[in-house]
Amino acid sequence: MRYASKRYKAKVSELHTKARSNDMSIELWLELKIRCSELKESRRLRDKEGQIIIWEQLSIDDNMVTFPMQTLKGTPLDVLSVSFNAESFIRLQQSYGECPKEIAVKVIGSLEN
């Protein structure tokens, strides 16, 4: 049991050192590591199954439009595709296929304002 507690203490000390060297708390450092793991998992799924944009589930904010992405088999990815202007939206359409016309008009109208 003593060996396990030494390993645990060493692990916590390592996390504390890395968090301090990046001016973060341990909580923030762990959250960052969790997010990094989720992103890597999404990338593995994307590379294995391919990806598409779900055009219908767009989110329009002040100066940007975000679209969720999913694999070709329908598994949602924890990744968003973001457009900040009309040119980047047009590049998205070229990369992932045309979106429905009514959505394209809505997106371009919101990005040009």
GIURGI-V918039 format. One record per pair of residues at least 4 apart in sequence whose ideal C-beta (glycine too) atoms are under 6 Angstrom apart, sorted by the first residue. I is the first residue (numbers start at 0). J is the second residue. Records with the same first field share a line. If there is no record, write none. Layout:
# GIURGI-V918039
I->J, J
This chain:
# GIURGI-V918039
14->25
15->25
18->23, 25, 28
23->27, 28
37->77
41->76, 77, 78
44->48, 70
45->50
48->70, 71, 72
49->71
50->68, 70
52->66, 68, 80, 95
53->67, 69
54->98, 102
56->67
57->64, 66
58->65
59->64, 109
63->81, 83
64->82, 106
65->79, 81
66->80
68->76, 78, 80
69->73, 75, 76
70->74
82->87, 88, 91
83->87
84->110
85->107, 110, 111
88->106
91->95
92->97, 98
98->102, 103
